Amino acid sequence: MNHPLEPWQRALRGLHTVALGLPLAEPPQDLRIVRVSCDVPPTTLGPLLEARARIERVLGTGAPFVEVARARVMTGLRRHLLGDLPSVTSEGSLVDVCNRFASLGPSVLVLDAADAADPASLDMLRHILGRPGWLRLPVILGMRGEALPIAAAQLVDAVRASSGDEAIVRVSLG
């Protein structure tokens, strides 16, 4: 069992972390946090769209409500009709927005219950976190346990491959 503060300590050093077991300890005061729960009714890329919207609000660049709603409807239609996923590499993408947020100082994106996220979100995270150095904002992926769905296990493997075995932390406050 790792120290309960280890995910936060890793975030302060700019490192991605998979935290197996919940809940996470209270974060340090000197860390800017955007936290999104993935344990909600699944929508395609819902947690990632929510994370981007919250970070944009912090940055003061958030899109108006109508634009956010339109983007979600269009994403759902593209996914349903074409099997298409929106690009994560275009200007204004999740990676771009997260990297701008990271430039503000010690920051982290926490995705609670990431193992419950929709498969498209898990695949997108695997793609992003599997490329070392691409996403400068540290991410803590809170996983509810160790018996993970296949897509979540693949994400854990991608983080391990890009960030090393020490990126997988077992936490428990009990």
DRENPALUM-681960 format. One record per residue: x, y, z of N, C-alpha, C in turn. Coordinates in pm, whole numbers, padded with zeros to 5 digits, m for minus. Layout:
<sites>
<n_X->X, n_Y->Y, n_Z->Z, ca_X->X, ca_Y->Y, ca_Z->Z, c_X->X, c_Y->Y, c_Z->Z>
...
</sites>
This chain:
<sites>
<n_X->00086, n_Y->m00118, n_Z->00000, ca_X->00000, ca_Y->00000, ca_Z->00000, c_X->00090, c_Y->00123, c_Z->00000>
<n_X->00062, n_Y->00216, n_Z->m00089, ca_X->00138, ca_Y->00341, ca_Z->m00098, c_X->00084, c_Y->00442, c_Z->00002>
<n_X->00160, n_Y->00548, n_Z->00023, ca_X->00117, ca_Y->00657, ca_Z->00110, c_X->m00005, c_Y->00725, c_Z->00049>
<n_X->m00108, n_Y->00760, n_Z->00129, ca_X->m00231, ca_Y->00818, ca_Z->00074, c_X->m00209, c_Y->00950, c_Z->m00001>
<n_X->m00103, n_Y->01023, n_Z->00029, ca_X->m00077, ca_Y->01150, ca_Z->m00039, c_X->00005, c_Y->01135, c_Z->m00166>
<n_X->00049, n_Y->01014, n_Z->m00196, ca_X->00137, ca_Y->00994, ca_Z->m00311, c_X->00080, c_Y->01044, c_Z->m00444>
<n_X->m00049, n_Y->01021, n_Z->m00475, ca_X->m00099, ca_Y->01076, ca_Z->m00602, c_X->m00084, c_Y->01227, c_Z->m00611>
<n_X->m00108, n_Y->01297, n_Z->m00501, ca_X->m00094, ca_Y->01443, ca_Z->m00500, c_X->00052, c_Y->01485, c_Z->m00511>
<n_X->00140, n_Y->01412, n_Z->m00443, ca_X->00283, ca_Y->01443, ca_Z->m00452, c_X->00333, c_Y->01424, c_Z->m00595>
<n_X->00287, n_Y->01320, n_Z->m00661, ca_X->00324, ca_Y->01297, ca_Z->m00800, c_X->00270, c_Y->01410, c_Z->m00889>
<n_X->00147, n_Y->01454, n_Z->m00863, ca_X->00089, ca_Y->01564, ca_Z->m00941, c_X->00172, c_Y->01691, c_Z->m00925>
<n_X->00216, n_Y->01720, n_Z->m00804, ca_X->00300, ca_Y->01838, ca_Z->m00781, c_X->00431, c_Y->01830, c_Z->m00859>
<n_X->00476, n_Y->01708, n_Z->m00889, ca_X->00598, ca_Y->01689, ca_Z->m00969, c_X->00566, c_Y->01682, c_Z->m01118>
<n_X->00436, n_Y->01698, n_Z->m01155, ca_X->00397, ca_Y->01697, ca_Z->m01296, c_X->00382, c_Y->01560, c_Z->m01357>
<n_X->00355, n_Y->01458, n_Z->m01274, ca_X->00350, ca_Y->01320, ca_Z->m01321, c_X->00207, c_Y->01266, c_Z->m01322>
<n_X->00174, n_Y->01192, n_Z->m01427, ca_X->00045, ca_Y->01123, ca_Z->m01436, c_X->00044, c_Y->01006, c_Z->m01339>
<n_X->m00076, n_Y->00977, n_Z->m01285, ca_X->m00088, ca_Y->00871, ca_Z->m01185, c_X->m00221, c_Y->00798, c_Z->m01200>
<n_X->m00216, n_Y->00667, n_Z->m01183, ca_X->m00337, ca_Y->00587, ca_Z->m01169, c_X->m00346, c_Y->00551, c_Z->m01022>
<n_X->m00454, n_Y->00593, n_Z->m00957, ca_X->m00476, ca_Y->00563, ca_Z->m00816, c_X->m00578, c_Y->00451, c_Z->m00806>
<n_X->m00532, n_Y->00332, n_Z->m00769, ca_X->m00620, ca_Y->00217, ca_Z->m00755, c_X->m00676, c_Y->00215, c_Z->m00614>
<n_X->m00807, n_Y->00219, n_Z->m00602, ca_X->m00873, ca_Y->00223, ca_Z->m00472, c_X->m00911, c_Y->00366, c_Z->m00440>
<n_X->m01021, n_Y->00382, n_Z->m00374, ca_X->m01069, ca_Y->00516, ca_Z->m00340, c_X->m01102, c_Y->00518, c_Z->m00192>
<n_X->m01115, n_Y->00631, n_Z->m00132, ca_X->m01106, ca_Y->00765, ca_Z->m00187, c_X->m00963, c_Y->00817, c_Z->m00181>
<n_X->m00937, n_Y->00924, n_Z->m00253, ca_X->m00808, ca_Y->00992, ca_Z->m00245, c_X->m00805, c_Y->01076, c_Z->m00118>
<n_X->m00686, n_Y->01095, n_Z->m00064, ca_X->m00670, ca_Y->01182, ca_Z->00052, c_X->m00700, c_Y->01326, c_Z->00011>
<n_X->m00715, n_Y->01412, n_Z->00109, ca_X->m00736, ca_Y->01554, ca_Z->00081, c_X->m00614, c_Y->01609, c_Z->00009>
<n_X->m00635, n_Y->01691, n_Z->m00093, ca_X->m00521, ca_Y->01744, ca_Z->m00169, c_X->m00451, c_Y->01857, c_Z->m00095>
<n_X->m00326, n_Y->01883, n_Z->m00133, ca_X->m00255, ca_Y->01997, ca_Z->m00073, c_X->m00319, c_Y->02129, c_Z->m00119>
<n_X->m00304, n_Y->02231, n_Z->m00039, ca_X->m00365, ca_Y->02362, ca_Z->m00068, c_X->m00301, c_Y->02431, c_Z->m00188>
<n_X->m00175, n_Y->02400, n_Z->m00218, ca_X->m00103, ca_Y->02472, ca_Z->m00323, c_X->m00120, c_Y->02409, c_Z->m00462>
<n_X->m00224, n_Y->02331, n_Z->m00480, ca_X->m00248, ca_Y->02262, ca_Z->m00606, c_X->m00382, c_Y->02305, c_Z->m00662>
<n_X->m00382, n_Y->02354, n_Z->m00786, ca_X->m00505, ca_Y->02394, ca_Z->m00857, c_X->m00566, c_Y->02267, c_Z->m00916>
<n_X->m00690, n_Y->02238, n_Z->m00880, ca_X->m00751, ca_Y->02110, ca_Z->m00917, c_X->m00878, c_Y->02131, c_Z->m00998>
<n_X->m00888, n_Y->02056, n_Z->m01108, ca_X->m01015, ca_Y->02040, ca_Z->m01178, c_X->m01050, c_Y->01894, c_Z->m01163>
<n_X->m01168, n_Y->01868, n_Z->m01108, ca_X->m01209, ca_Y->01732, ca_Z->m01076, c_X->m01339, c_Y->01699, c_Z->m01148>
<n_X->m01340, n_Y->01584, n_Z->m01214, ca_X->m01457, ca_Y->01539, ca_Z->m01289, c_X->m01487, c_Y->01395, c_Z->m01247>
<n_X->m01612, n_Y->01367, n_Z->m01218, ca_X->m01653, ca_Y->01232, ca_Z->m01185, c_X->m01695, c_Y->01159, c_Z->m01313>
<n_X->m01642, n_Y->01041, n_Z->m01332, ca_X->m01679, ca_Y->00959, ca_Z->m01448, c_X->m01789, c_Y->00860, c_Z->m01413>
<n_X->m01830, n_Y->00859, n_Z->m01286, ca_X->m01932, ca_Y->00766, ca_Z->m01237, c_X->m02070, c_Y->00829, c_Z->m01252>
<n_X->m02103, n_Y->00864, n_Z->m01376, ca_X->m02230, ca_Y->00926, ca_Z->m01410, c_X->m02286, c_Y->00852, c_Z->m01531>
<n_X->m02411, n_Y->00875, n_Z->m01567, ca_X->m02461, ca_Y->00807, ca_Z->m01687, c_X->m02369, c_Y->00835, c_Z->m01806>
<n_X->m02325, n_Y->00730, n_Z->m01873, ca_X->m02224, ca_Y->00748, ca_Z->m01978, c_X->m02276, c_Y->00821, c_Z->m02101>
<n_X->m02194, n_Y->00914, n_Z->m02148, ca_X->m02215, ca_Y->00978, ca_Z->m02276, c_X->m02080, c_Y->00976, c_Z->m02347>
<n_X->m02082, n_Y->00967, n_Z->m02477, ca_X->m01958, ca_Y->00957, ca_Z->m02551, c_X->m01871, c_Y->01079, c_Z->m02524>
<n_X->m01753, n_Y->01053, n_Z->m02472, ca_X->m01654, ca_Y->01155, ca_Z->m02436, c_X->m01704, c_Y->01253, c_Z->m02331>
<n_X->m01810, n_Y->01217, n_Z->m02260, ca_X->m01868, ca_Y->01306, ca_Z->m02161, c_X->m01770, c_Y->01358, c_Z->m02057>
<n_X->m01691, n_Y->01272, n_Z->m01991, ca_X->m01598, ca_Y->01322, ca_Z->m01889, c_X->m01492, c_Y->01415, c_Z->m01948>
<n_X->m01447, n_Y->01388, n_Z->m02071, ca_X->m01343, ca_Y->01471, ca_Z->m02131, c_X->m01399, c_Y->01606, c_Z->m02176>
<n_X->m01521, n_Y->01605, n_Z->m02227, ca_X->m01586, ca_Y->01732, ca_Z->m02263, c_X->m01612, c_Y->01816, c_Z->m02138>
<n_X->m01652, n_Y->01750, n_Z->m02030, ca_X->m01676, ca_Y->01820, ca_Z->m01904, c_X->m01546, c_Y->01877, c_Z->m01849>
<n_X->m01438, n_Y->01799, n_Z->m01855, ca_X->m01308, ca_Y->01847, ca_Z->m01808, c_X->m01264, c_Y->01969, c_Z->m01887>
<n_X->m01276, n_Y->01961, n_Z->m02018, ca_X->m01237, ca_Y->02074, ca_Z->m02103, c_X->m01320, c_Y->02198, c_Z->m02070>
<n_X->m01451, n_Y->02181, n_Z->m02054, ca_X->m01538, ca_Y->02295, ca_Z->m02022, c_X->m01501, c_Y->02358, c_Z->m01887>
<n_X->m01472, n_Y->02276, n_Z->m01788, ca_X->m01435, ca_Y->02330, ca_Z->m01656, c_X->m01302, c_Y->02403, c_Z->m01662>
<n_X->m01206, n_Y->02347, n_Z->m01734, ca_X->m01076, ca_Y->02413, ca_Z->m01746, c_X->m01090, c_Y->02544, c_Z->m01823>
<n_X->m01171, n_Y->02543, n_Z->m01928, ca_X->m01194, ca_Y->02667, ca_Z->m02004, c_X->m01256, c_Y->02775, c_Z->m01916>
<n_X->m01345, n_Y->02735, n_Z->m01825, ca_X->m01404, ca_Y->02834, ca_Z->m01733, c_X->m01296, c_Y->02893, c_Z->m01643>
<n_X->m01205, n_Y->02808, n_Z->m01593, ca_X->m01096, ca_Y->02858, ca_Z->m01509, c_X->m01007, c_Y->02954, c_Z->m01589>
<n_X->m00982, n_Y->02920, n_Z->m01715, ca_X->m00898, ca_Y->03003, ca_Z->m01800, c_X->m00970, c_Y->03128, c_Z->m01849>
<n_X->m01102, n_Y->03129, n_Z->m01833, ca_X->m01181, ca_Y->03242, ca_Z->m01881, c_X->m01207, c_Y->03238, c_Z->m02029>
<n_X->m01197, n_Y->03119, n_Z->m02088, ca_X->m01218, ca_Y->03105, ca_Z->m02232, c_X->m01333, c_Y->03013, c_Z->m02265>
<n_X->m01417, n_Y->02986, n_Z->m02168, ca_X->m01525, ca_Y->02890, ca_Z->m02188, c_X->m01621, c_Y->02930, c_Z->m02298>
<n_X->m01666, n_Y->02830, n_Z->m02370, ca_X->m01763, ca_Y->02853, ca_Z->m02476, c_X->m01901, c_Y->02879, c_Z->m02413>
<n_X->m01983, n_Y->02959, n_Z->m02478, ca_X->m02119, ca_Y->02981, ca_Z->m02428, c_X->m02195, c_Y->02848, c_Z->m02420>
<n_X->m02293, n_Y->02845, n_Z->m02333, ca_X->m02371, ca_Y->02723, ca_Z->m02309, c_X->m02425, c_Y->02663, c_Z->m02438>
<n_X->m02476, n_Y->02747, n_Z->m02528, ca_X->m02534, ca_Y->02696, ca_Z->m02652, c_X->m02427, c_Y->02626, c_Z->m02736>
<n_X->m02305, n_Y->02679, n_Z->m02739, ca_X->m02197, ca_Y->02616, ca_Z->m02815, c_X->m02158, c_Y->02481, c_Z->m02754>
<n_X->m02153, n_Y->02474, n_Z->m02620, ca_X->m02122, ca_Y->02348, ca_Z->m02554, c_X->m02229, c_Y->02244, c_Z->m02585>
<n_X->m02356, n_Y->02283, n_Z->m02576, ca_X->m02466, ca_Y->02191, ca_Z->m02607, c_X->m02460, c_Y->02146, c_Z->m02752>
<n_X->m02434, n_Y->02239, n_Z->m02843, ca_X->m02424, ca_Y->02205, ca_Z->m02985, c_X->m02310, c_Y->02105, c_Z->m03008>
<n_X->m02195, n_Y->02129, n_Z->m02946, ca_X->m02080, ca_Y->02039, ca_Z->m02963, c_X->m02114, c_Y->01898, c_Z->m02914>
<n_X->m02186, n_Y->01889, n_Z->m02802, ca_X->m02222, ca_Y->01757, ca_Z->m02749, c_X->m02320, c_Y->01685, c_Z->m02840>
<n_X->m02416, n_Y->01758, n_Z->m02895, ca_X->m02512, ca_Y->01697, ca_Z->m02987, c_X->m02440, c_Y->01649, c_Z->m03113>
<n_X->m02353, n_Y->01733, n_Z->m03168, ca_X->m02282, ca_Y->01696, ca_Z->m03290, c_X->m02189, c_Y->01577, c_Z->m03267>
<n_X->m02123, n_Y->01574, n_Z->m03151, ca_X->m02036, ca_Y->01461, ca_Z->m03117, c_X->m02118, c_Y->01333, c_Z->m03112>
<n_X->m02234, n_Y->01340, n_Z->m03048, ca_X->m02321, ca_Y->01223, ca_Z->m03039, c_X->m02371, c_Y->01177, c_Z->m03175>
<n_X->m02407, n_Y->01272, n_Z->m03259, ca_X->m02453, ca_Y->01237, ca_Z->m03394, c_X->m02341, c_Y->01175, c_Z->m03477>
<n_X->m02223, n_Y->01236, n_Z->m03473, ca_X->m02110, ca_Y->01181, ca_Z->m03549, c_X->m02079, c_Y->01039, c_Z->m03502>
<n_X->m02080, n_Y->01021, n_Z->m03371, ca_X->m02049, ca_Y->00889, ca_Z->m03314, c_X->m02156, c_Y->00787, c_Z->m03357>
<n_X->m02282, n_Y->00827, n_Z->m03348, ca_X->m02393, ca_Y->00737, ca_Z->m03378, c_X->m02402, c_Y->00706, c_Z->m03527>
<n_X->m02393, n_Y->00808, n_Z->m03611, ca_X->m02413, ca_Y->00790, ca_Z->m03755, c_X->m02288, c_Y->00743, c_Z->m03828>
<n_X->m02172, n_Y->00792, n_Z->m03785, ca_X->m02051, ca_Y->00765, ca_Z->m03862, c_X->m01948, c_Y->00680, c_Z->m03787>
<n_X->m01973, n_Y->00657, n_Z->m03659, ca_X->m01872, ca_Y->00588, ca_Z->m03580, c_X->m01748, c_Y->00673, c_Z->m03565>
<n_X->m01765, n_Y->00806, n_Z->m03575, ca_X->m01655, ca_Y->00901, ca_Z->m03578, c_X->m01630, c_Y->00957, c_Z->m03439>
<n_X->m01504, n_Y->00988, n_Z->m03410, ca_X->m01468, ca_Y->01056, ca_Z->m03286, c_X->m01409, c_Y->01192, c_Z->m03321>
<n_X->m01438, n_Y->01295, n_Z->m03244, ca_X->m01379, ca_Y->01425, ca_Z->m03271, c_X->m01228, c_Y->01421, c_Z->m03248>
<n_X->m01157, n_Y->01509, n_Z->m03315, ca_X->m01011, ca_Y->01514, ca_Z->m03304, c_X->m00970, c_Y->01571, c_Z->m03169>
<n_X->m00862, n_Y->01519, n_Z->m03114, ca_X->m00806, ca_Y->01575, ca_Z->m02991, c_X->m00682, c_Y->01657, c_Z->m03021>
<n_X->m00644, n_Y->01666, n_Z->m03146, ca_X->m00520, ca_Y->01736, ca_Z->m03178, c_X->m00542, c_Y->01873, c_Z->m03237>
<n_X->m00665, n_Y->01912, n_Z->m03265, ca_X->m00691, ca_Y->02042, ca_Z->m03324, c_X->m00677, c_Y->02153, c_Z->m03221>
<n_X->m00667, n_Y->02276, n_Z->m03270, ca_X->m00657, ca_Y->02393, ca_Z->m03182, c_X->m00781, c_Y->02397, c_Z->m03093>
<n_X->m00764, n_Y->02426, n_Z->m02966, ca_X->m00876, ca_Y->02429, ca_Z->m02874, c_X->m00911, c_Y->02290, c_Z->m02823>
<n_X->m00827, n_Y->02193, n_Z->m02854, ca_X->m00854, ca_Y->02056, ca_Z->m02813, c_X->m00832, c_Y->02041, c_Z->m02663>
<n_X->m00868, n_Y->01926, n_Z->m02611, ca_X->m00848, ca_Y->01896, ca_Z->m02470, c_X->m00701, c_Y->01912, c_Z->m02433>
<n_X->m00610, n_Y->01861, n_Z->m02513, ca_X->m00467, ca_Y->01869, ca_Z->m02482, c_X->m00421, c_Y->02014, c_Z->m02478>
<n_X->m00462, n_Y->02094, n_Z->m02575, ca_X->m00424, ca_Y->02235, ca_Z->m02579, c_X->m00476, c_Y->02309, c_Z->m02456>
<n_X->m00601, n_Y->02288, n_Z->m02423, ca_X->m00662, ca_Y->02355, ca_Z->m02308, c_X->m00593, c_Y->02312, c_Z->m02179>
<n_X->m00567, n_Y->02183, n_Z->m02165, ca_X->m00499, ca_Y->02132, ca_Z->m02044, c_X->m00359, c_Y->02189, c_Z->m02033>
<n_X->m00286, n_Y->02197, n_Z->m02143, ca_X->m00151, ca_Y->02250, ca_Z->m02138, c_X->m00150, c_Y->02398, c_Z->m02101>
<n_X->m00250, n_Y->02475, n_Z->m02147, ca_X->m00260, ca_Y->02614, ca_Z->m02104, c_X->m00290, c_Y->02623, c_Z->m01955>
<n_X->m00374, n_Y->02534, n_Z->m01904, ca_X->m00405, ca_Y->02530, ca_Z->m01761, c_X->m00280, c_Y->02496, c_Z->m01680>
<n_X->m00200, n_Y->02402, n_Z->m01729, ca_X->m00077, ca_Y->02362, ca_Z->m01659, c_X->00021, c_Y->02478, c_Z->m01649>
<n_X->00017, n_Y->02569, n_Z->m01745, ca_X->00111, ca_Y->02681, ca_Z->m01744, c_X->00080, c_Y->02783, c_Z->m01634>
<n_X->m00035, n_Y->02770, n_Z->m01567, ca_X->m00071, ca_Y->02861, ca_Z->m01459, c_X->00003, c_Y->02831, c_Z->m01329>
<n_X->00066, n_Y->02716, n_Z->m01320, ca_X->00133, ca_Y->02674, ca_Z->m01198, c_X->00088, c_Y->02535, c_Z->m01159>
<n_X->00118, n_Y->02492, n_Z->m01037, ca_X->00085, ca_Y->02355, ca_Z->m00995, c_X->m00065, c_Y->02326, c_Z->m01011>
<n_X->m00096, n_Y->02238, n_Z->m01104, ca_X->m00234, ca_Y->02206, ca_Z->m01139, c_X->m00246, c_Y->02057, c_Z->m01165>
<n_X->m00369, n_Y->02007, n_Z->m01159, ca_X->m00394, ca_Y->01865, ca_Z->m01187, c_X->m00538, c_Y->01849, c_Z->m01234>
<n_X->m00557, n_Y->01751, n_Z->m01321, ca_X->m00691, ca_Y->01706, ca_Z->m01361, c_X->m00714, c_Y->01573, c_Z->m01294>
<n_X->m00819, n_Y->01565, n_Z->m01214, ca_X->m00855, ca_Y->01441, ca_Z->m01145, c_X->m00980, c_Y->01385, c_Z->m01210>
<n_X->m00971, n_Y->01262, n_Z->m01256, ca_X->m01087, ca_Y->01193, ca_Z->m01311, c_X->m01124, c_Y->01082, c_Z->m01213>
<n_X->m01223, n_Y->01110, n_Z->m01129, ca_X->m01269, ca_Y->01014, ca_Z->m01029, c_X->m01347, c_Y->00902, c_Z->m01096>
<n_X->m01331, n_Y->00780, n_Z->m01047, ca_X->m01400, ca_Y->00662, ca_Z->m01100, c_X->m01380, c_Y->00651, c_Z->m01250>
<n_X->m01256, n_Y->00672, n_Z->m01294, ca_X->m01225, ca_Y->00669, ca_Z->m01438, c_X->m01260, c_Y->00535, c_Z->m01501>
<n_X->m01259, n_Y->00429, n_Z->m01422, ca_X->m01295, ca_Y->00298, ca_Z->m01476, c_X->m01441, c_Y->00290, c_Z->m01520>
<n_X->m01523, n_Y->00387, n_Z->m01477, ca_X->m01665, ca_Y->00390, ca_Z->m01515, c_X->m01690, c_Y->00478, c_Z->m01637>
<n_X->m01585, n_Y->00540, n_Z->m01691, ca_X->m01601, ca_Y->00628, ca_Z->m01808, c_X->m01642, c_Y->00546, c_Z->m01930>
<n_X->m01701, n_Y->00614, n_Z->m02027, ca_X->m01742, ca_Y->00547, ca_Z->m02151, c_X->m01617, c_Y->00500, c_Z->m02227>
<n_X->m01631, n_Y->00395, n_Z->m02309, ca_X->m01516, ca_Y->00340, ca_Z->m02381, c_X->m01442, c_Y->00442, c_Z->m02469>
<n_X->m01514, n_Y->00536, n_Z->m02530, ca_X->m01449, ca_Y->00636, ca_Z->m02615, c_X->m01359, c_Y->00727, c_Z->m02531>
<n_X->m01404, n_Y->00764, n_Z->m02412, ca_X->m01321, ca_Y->00847, ca_Z->m02323, c_X->m01197, c_Y->00772, c_Z->m02280>
<n_X->m01213, n_Y->00646, n_Z->m02243, ca_X->m01098, ca_Y->00566, ca_Z->m02201, c_X->m00999, c_Y->00549, c_Z->m02315>
<n_X->m01050, n_Y->00527, n_Z->m02436, ca_X->m00962, ca_Y->00513, ca_Z->m02551, c_X->m00888, c_Y->00643, c_Z->m02580>
<n_X->m00959, n_Y->00756, n_Z->m02572, ca_X->m00897, ca_Y->00886, ca_Z->m02595, c_X->m00789, c_Y->00913, c_Z->m02490>
<n_X->m00818, n_Y->00883, n_Z->m02364, ca_X->m00718, ca_Y->00900, ca_Z->m02258, c_X->m00597, c_Y->00810, c_Z->m02281>
<n_X->m00622, n_Y->00688, n_Z->m02326, ca_X->m00511, ca_Y->00596, ca_Z->m02355, c_X->m00421, c_Y->00655, c_Z->m02464>
<n_X->m00483, n_Y->00713, n_Z->m02565, ca_X->m00409, ca_Y->00776, ca_Z->m02674, c_X->m00328, c_Y->00896, c_Z->m02624>
<n_X->m00390, n_Y->00980, n_Z->m02543, ca_X->m00324, ca_Y->01102, ca_Z->m02494, c_X->m00214, c_Y->01068, c_Z->m02394>
<n_X->m00246, n_Y->00987, n_Z->m02293, ca_X->m00149, ca_Y->00957, ca_Z->m02187, c_X->m00042, c_Y->00858, c_Z->m02232>
<n_X->m00067, n_Y->00789, n_Z->m02341, ca_X->00032, ca_Y->00695, ca_Z->m02394, c_X->00146, c_Y->00764, c_Z->m02467>
<n_X->00135, n_Y->00895, n_Z->m02489, ca_X->00240, ca_Y->00972, ca_Z->m02555, c_X->00312, c_Y->01057, c_Z->m02452>
<n_X->00427, n_Y->01013, n_Z->m02404, ca_X->00499, ca_Y->01089, ca_Z->m02302, c_X->00528, c_Y->01232, c_Z->m02347>
<n_X->00502, n_Y->01327, n_Z->m02257, ca_X->00534, ca_Y->01466, ca_Z->m02282, c_X->00429, c_Y->01544, c_Z->m02359>
<n_X->00329, n_Y->01478, n_Z->m02415, ca_X->00229, ca_Y->01549, ca_Z->m02495, c_X->00138, c_Y->01633, c_Z->m02405>
<n_X->00086, n_Y->01571, n_Z->m02301, ca_X->m00003, ca_Y->01640, ca_Z->m02207, c_X->00081, c_Y->01683, c_Z->m02086>
<n_X->00100, n_Y->01813, n_Z->m02069, ca_X->00184, ca_Y->01863, ca_Z->m01960, c_X->00108, c_Y->01874, c_Z->m01828>
<n_X->m00025, n_Y->01874, n_Z->m01832, ca_X->m00105, ca_Y->01878, ca_Z->m01711, c_X->m00109, c_Y->01737, c_Z->m01651>
<n_X->m00062, n_Y->01721, n_Z->m01527, ca_X->m00070, ca_Y->01588, ca_Z->m01467, c_X->m00216, c_Y->01545, c_Z->m01449>
<n_X->m00240, n_Y->01417, n_Z->m01469, ca_X->m00373, ca_Y->01359, ca_Z->m01455, c_X->m00367, c_Y->01252, c_Z->m01348>
<n_X->m00464, n_Y->01255, n_Z->m01258, ca_X->m00483, ca_Y->01145, ca_Z->m01162, c_X->m00608, c_Y->01072, c_Z->m01205>
<n_X->m00592, n_Y->00946, n_Z->m01239, ca_X->m00705, ca_Y->00860, ca_Z->m01277, c_X->m00743, c_Y->00777, c_Z->m01155>
<n_X->m00852, n_Y->00813, n_Z->m01091, ca_X->m00899, ca_Y->00737, ca_Z->m00975, c_X->m00978, c_Y->00616, c_Z->m01022>
<n_X->m00929, n_Y->00498, n_Z->m00990, ca_X->m00997, ca_Y->00372, ca_Z->m01026, c_X->m01054, c_Y->00313, c_Z->m00898>
<n_X->m01178, n_Y->00266, n_Z->m00906, ca_X->m01248, ca_Y->00219, ca_Z->m00786, c_X->m01195, c_Y->00088, c_Z->m00731>
<n_X->m01124, n_Y->00013, n_Z->m00810, ca_X->m01070, ca_Y->m00114, ca_Z->m00764, c_X->m00964, c_Y->m00163, c_Z->m00860>
<n_X->m00930, n_Y->m00290, n_Z->m00847, ca_X->m00828, ca_Y->m00348, ca_Z->m00934, c_X->m00887, c_Y->m00439, c_Z->m01040>
<n_X->m01012, n_Y->m00481, n_Z->m01024, ca_X->m01080, ca_Y->m00562, ca_Z->m01126, c_X->m01145, c_Y->m00464, c_Z->m01224>
<n_X->m01071, n_Y->m00429, n_Z->m01329, ca_X->m01113, ca_Y->m00322, ca_Z->m01418, c_X->m01171, c_Y->m00376, c_Z->m01548>
<n_X->m01265, n_Y->m00300, n_Z->m01608, ca_X->m01310, ca_Y->m00336, ca_Z->m01743, c_X->m01191, c_Y->m00331, c_Z->m01839>
<n_X->m01203, n_Y->m00400, n_Z->m01951, ca_X->m01091, ca_Y->m00413, ca_Z->m02045, c_X->m01037, c_Y->m00277, c_Z->m02088>
<n_X->m01124, n_Y->m00183, n_Z->m02126, ca_X->m01078, ca_Y->m00052, ca_Z->m02173, c_X->m01003, c_Y->00023, c_Z->m02063>
<n_X->m01048, n_Y->00012, n_Z->m01939, ca_X->m00979, ca_Y->00078, ca_Z->m01827, c_X->m00845, c_Y->00011, c_Z->m01800>
<n_X->m00840, n_Y->m00121, n_Z->m01809, ca_X->m00713, ca_Y->m00193, ca_Z->m01790, c_X->m00613, c_Y->m00155, c_Z->m01899>
<n_X->m00660, n_Y->m00137, n_Z->m02021, ca_X->m00572, ca_Y->m00094, ca_Z->m02130, c_X->m00518, c_Y->00047, c_Z->m02103>
<n_X->m00600, n_Y->00133, n_Z->m02046, ca_X->m00556, ca_Y->00267, ca_Z->m02010, c_X->m00447, c_Y->00259, c_Z->m01903>
<n_X->m00467, n_Y->00177, n_Z->m01801, ca_X->m00367, ca_Y->00159, ca_Z->m01696, c_X->m00236, c_Y->00109, c_Z->m01757>
<n_X->m00246, n_Y->00013, n_Z->m01849, ca_X->m00126, ca_Y->m00039, ca_Z->m01915, c_X->m00053, c_Y->00069, c_Z->m01995>
<n_X->m00129, n_Y->00157, n_Z->m02061, ca_X->m00068, ca_Y->00265, ca_Z->m02138, c_X->00005, c_Y->00364, c_Z->m02047>
<n_X->m00055, n_Y->00396, n_Z->m01933, ca_X->00010, ca_Y->00486, ca_Z->m01837, c_X->00135, c_Y->00419, c_Z->m01782>
<n_X->00127, n_Y->00292, n_Z->m01751, ca_X->00244, ca_Y->00219, ca_Z->m01701, c_X->00355, c_Y->00218, c_Z->m01805>
<n_X->00320, n_Y->00195, n_Z->m01932, ca_X->00420, ca_Y->00190, ca_Z->m02038, c_X->00486, c_Y->00326, c_Z->m02061>
<n_X->00410, n_Y->00434, n_Z->m02050, ca_X->00467, ca_Y->00566, ca_Z->m02078, c_X->00529, c_Y->00632, c_Z->m01955>
<n_X->00482, n_Y->00596, n_Z->m01836, ca_X->00528, ca_Y->00665, ca_Z->m01714, c_X->00596, c_Y->00575, c_Z->m01613>
<n_X->00601, n_Y->00445, n_Z->m01638, ca_X->00668, ca_Y->00352, ca_Z->m01547, c_X->00574, c_Y->00292, c_Z->m01444>
<n_X->00622, n_Y->00186, n_Z->m01379, ca_X->00543, ca_Y->00115, ca_Z->m01279, c_X->00505, c_Y->00203, c_Z->m01160>
<n_X->00590, n_Y->00302, n_Z->m01128, ca_X->00563, ca_Y->00389, ca_Z->m01013, c_X->00442, c_Y->00480, c_Z->m01036>
<n_X->00392, n_Y->00486, n_Z->m01159, ca_X->00273, ca_Y->00566, ca_Z->m01188, c_X->00146, c_Y->00498, c_Z->m01139>
<n_X->00154, n_Y->00370, n_Z->m01104, ca_X->00038, ca_Y->00296, ca_Z->m01054, c_X->00049, c_Y->00292, c_Z->m00903>
<n_X->m00044, n_Y->00359, n_Z->m00835, ca_X->m00040, ca_Y->00376, ca_Z->m00691, c_X->m00164, c_Y->00312, c_Z->m00630>
<n_X->m00146, n_Y->00232, n_Z->m00526, ca_X->m00258, ca_Y->00174, ca_Z->m00454, c_X->m00284, c_Y->00259, c_Z->m00331>
<n_X->m00407, n_Y->00310, n_Z->m00320, ca_X->m00439, ca_Y->00400, ca_Z->m00209, c_X->m00553, c_Y->00344, c_Z->m00126>
<n_X->m00551, n_Y->00380, n_Z->00000, ca_X->m00660, ca_Y->00344, ca_Z->00090, c_X->m00648, c_Y->00433, c_Z->00213>
<n_X->m00760, n_Y->00488, n_Z->00253, ca_X->m00761, ca_Y->00570, ca_Z->00373, c_X->m00811, c_Y->00492, c_Z->00493>
<n_X->m00848, n_Y->00367, n_Z->00470, ca_X->m00908, ca_Y->00289, ca_Z->00576, c_X->m00816, c_Y->00209, c_Z->00654>
</sites>
